[in-house]
Amino acid sequence: MRPRIKKIGVSLVLLSLGAVFGPLLIAVVAAIISTNTPPNPLQVRPEAQRLVSALRDEEKNRFVLNRMAPLPDGAECGYEPSQLFPGDQFGKSIEEGRFTSYWGYFILNDWRNDFEREAFNDRIAEELEANSGQFELGFLRRCITFTLARPICMSQVEHLVSTTANKVPRSLGGTQSILHGTINDVVCLYTDGVAARIGLPLRSKDEN
């Protein structure tokens, strides 16, 4: 009886070790193969981008990403918010289920923040790509994706990305995006339309 119990115990230990170290070994081998494989021109995203994306997905699972607050409410375009959007237009949109000028601005600002966030993540990925090894990036991405050691690897990834993020600029609405314009140009064109509709004088570019 004891030999059988001993065999069962050994088997359980081996299974546990396999569950822990098996995926880690696969991650190591896959990272080595990826590092030694010639660049594929058809690859959609580089390893650094995939790592940052995996981290952001994990963050979304833990908490809802905060929007940039407070909203500038048109002040970034040279307008006085209380004049451009008088009253509680956002509250009216929610309570009455109707579209208001401020609701349109809110949607555009949300889009601006999303665009800036993606551009910021791209800059982080570029910095990682230039200063980190492909093996490290590939292993960490796989580690936080499908291994039991993900908490340890996640801590390392968060530190790596956070340190890198401090080295790259992050601006609000200044990213070149549409032909010769920026995100802010799109939002401010909307605020100009709101101002014209309610009779406010349009602000010149020099005043923005």
N, C-alpha and C positions, 0 to 999 in steps of 0.2 A: 504493500500500500504506500509506504513512504517513498520508494523509488518513483512510483507513478505521480505522486504529489510533487516530487522534486522535478520530474520532467515537465509537468504542467506549469510549475513556477518558472522554470527556465524558458519554456516556450512563451509565457506571458511577458517575461523580461525582454526576450528577443523581439517580440512583436512591438512592445513599447519603444524599444530602441529603434526599430525599423520605422515606426510611425514618426519618430522625432527626427532621426538622422537621414532617413531615406529621401524625403523631399529636399533636405539641405544638400545632400550629395547630388541630387538631380539639378538643383539650382547652381551648384558649383560647376558641374560638367557642362550644363547649358551655357553658363557665362563664359567658360573657357572656349567652347565651340564658337560662340558668338564673337568673342574677341579675336579669334584666329581666322574667322571667315571674312573674305574680302567684302568691302562695302557693296551693298545691293542698291543700285540706283532706283529700284522700284519700291524700296522700303518707305513706308508712309511717314514714319516719325523716327528720329534718332532715339537712342536709349535714354538719354537725359530727359527728353520730353516725356517719354513713357513713364519714367520714374516720378517726375513731378506730378503727372496726371494721376498716377496710382495713389500718391500721397493726398492729393486734393480730394479724390473720391473717398478715401478713408475719413478725411476731415468732415466731409458732407454727411457721412454715416453717423458721426459722433455729435455733430451740432450743425445748425443752420448757419452758414457764413453770414457774418454781419455786413450789411450794406454800409457804404461810406456815409457817415452821419456827422453833423446834420446836413440835410439837403441844402444846397446853396440857393434854391428857389429863385433863380434868375439873377442873383447878385453877381455871379461870375460873368454875366453878359452886360453888366453895367446898369441893371434895373434895381429899383427898390422893391423887394419882395412883397411888401404889404400893398403897394400900388399895382404891381403886375398881377398878383393873385389875391384880390381882396376877399375877406371872409374865409370861412372854412370850406373851401371848395372840395378838398379831399373827403371831408366828412360827409358832404352832400352827395358825393359820388357813391360812397358806401351805403348811406341811408336810403337814398332815392333811386339807386341803381341807374344813374345816368352819367354820361360823359361830361366832364368839365375841362376847362383849359389846363387846370393844375394836374388833372389825371393824365393828360397827354404829356405834360412835362415830367411827371413822375415816371411814366413808362420810358421816356427817352433817357432820363437820368439813370434808370435801372439798366438800360441797354448800354449806356456809357460806362457804368461801373463794371458790367460784365466784360465789355471789350477791354477796358483798362486792366482788369484782373487777368484776362487771357494774355494780354501783351506783357504784363509783368511776369507771369509764369514762363512765357517764352524767353524773356531776358534772363531769368534764373537758369533755365535749361541751357541756354547758350553759354553762360558762365560755367556751369557744371561740365558741359561738353569740352570746354577749353582747358579746364583745370583738374578734372577727375579722370581716373582710369576707366576704360570701358568695362573691364572685368568687375570693378567695384560697383559701378552703376547697374550693370546687368544682374549681378548677384543680389544686391539690395532690393531691386525691383521684384525679383522672383521670390525673395525671402519674405517680403511683406505681403505678397499676393497669395501664396499657397503653402507656407510652412508653419509649423507650430512654434517656431522661434520668432514669429513676426513681431511680438512686443519688443524684443531686444533690437531687431533690425529697424523697427519703426522709430525707436528712440534715436538710432543712428541717422536715419534718413531725415527726421525732423531737425536734428542738430545741423546736418549738412546743408539742408535747404534753407534753414533759418540764417545760418552764417553767410551763405551765398546771397540771400535776399538783401542783406545789409550792404552788399557791395554794388547793387544795381539801382538805378534811379526809378522812382515811382511817382508819376505825375497824374493829375486829374484832368483828363480830356485833352492832353497835349499830344497824343499819339497820332502820327500821320496815318490817315486811313482811307479817305475817299478822294481820289484824284489829288488836288493840291490843298485839300482842306483837312481839318482835324475833327475829332469827335465833338469838341466844344463848338466848332463852327456849325455843326448840324443842330445842336441843341439851341444855340443862340439864334439861329435862323427861325426856329420855332417861337422863341420868346419875342422876336421882332414881330412875328405875325400876331401874337397875342396882344402886344403893345399897340400895334396899328389898329387892331379890332376895337380896343377900348379907348382909343384916342390918346395914348401916351406918346410923347415925342420919342422917336427912335434914337438910340445911342449910337454914336460913331465908333469906329474901331479904336480910335485913340482913347476913348473913354472906357473901353472894356478892360 
